[in-house]
Amino acid sequence: MASLPQFQSAYSTSGNQDYMIKAHVCDVQAYDSLYQRLISRIDLADVSARFAMKELKYITELPLL
């Protein structure tokens, strides 16, 4: 993943999916290209995708308690 700059973050998760990867791409064709590059490097059994339609909130600042 370090060699694919579109990946912003990755998480190991509980539930049906084992991992969640956050990537930034400009369109569906760019997603498909990234997906093809990923599956050519890693043996994956199943892949599902979700796309954000609109960013509602994004912050990096944490509140001081």
Secondary structure, DSSP 8 states (H G I E B T S, - for coil): -TT-TTEEEEEE-SSS-SEEEEE--SSHHHHHHHHHHHHHHS--S-------SS-----------
